[in-house]
Amino acid sequence: MVGGAEDLAAVLAGIPMPVVMIGADERVAAANPPALTLFGAAMTGRHHLLTFRQPELVAAIAAARAGQAGRVRLVLPGETQDRVHEVTVSPVGNRVLLAFEDLSALAQMDQMRRDFVANVSHELRTPLTAMMGFIETLQGPARNDANARERFLAIMAREAERMNRLVRDLLHLSRVEAEERIRPSEEVDLAALARATVAALKPVAEKGGVAIRLLGADAPVILRADTDQMTQVLSNLVENAVKYGSPPGSEVTVTLGHEDGPRGPKIRLDVQDSGEGIDAKHLPRLTERFYRVDGHRSREKGGTGLGLAIVKHIVSRHRGRLLIESEKGRGSRFSVLLPLD
Ligand code: ADP
């Protein structure tokens, strides 16, 4: 049984969502800390109309005073965007209890899902449209033109390869997300993986006149990790450094090392380039799916816009951190810090 005002406040304080009790005198009898944060600390003891002015909510409170429970939607202006709440209005004797459920997080998730589907469709449609155009041309006007056929087939192969890369990255992303809460269990030698990755990417880099230097990878660097995923982190970061961060004649440096932090020893992987760098305003968004500084350039270089999103998920599965430091015109450094157990 709820007794005095103190008991009531204690009961409300135990509820995680904002809740407000309006007394028989129509004043706010009690409000829990989340409600005080939402509506301001001054609400307690004041007439409820000073805090709740929305006509539907006022009507629902009046109805509850007459014994009828109700639900209303309440939009509260926020700093960056409006917050949508569903308010349950319940009669409690001659008092009225309001409970506020924040629907913004759900609405945001829904919006993210819609954006993701729209992005994927757009990314797939571009190469698909190009291929359909060439197929039509090959079936019609260019049917007997051997030169055009060769040229168009080469373009179609490139577009198909782009779609293939996109689907592959989407699958990687969904697999990494699904495994995010499963702790990796293999013993991995990061130094060996780094040597193999650098060797695999060397031919591509050399084609662009870029040298890759690997430091700290002579002795084994062992940690509990997922081999495939660590390979992916290494190759995505080194590939980006070569792709975006390196004018001909420059060098990409990959460094493995140990670092001691307040929360124990860590392995540190740095991938440093001396290329175009990234403007500070882009840094916080780089790991979002499909976020690119220059969409045209990324596509031209065969990018899917998913590489860093995948890296971020893998690093978080390994309870590590991804740091990005960059200055426009002076190159970038992508660092991965991985805790040693
Ligand atoms: P993408 O497939 O486009 O390469 P990523 O997720 O790997 O996708 O990278 C996102 C964007 O971040 C890239 O499009 C590029 O604009 C920028 N970027 C990534 N690495 C670098 C780098 N080393 N130097 C400059 N820009 C970079």
Residues whose N, C-alpha, C, O or C-beta is under 5 A from the ligand:
A	BS01	ADP	N240 A241 Y244 G245 G277 I278 L286 Y291 R292 V293 D294 S298 G303 T304 G305 L306 G307 L308 A309 S332
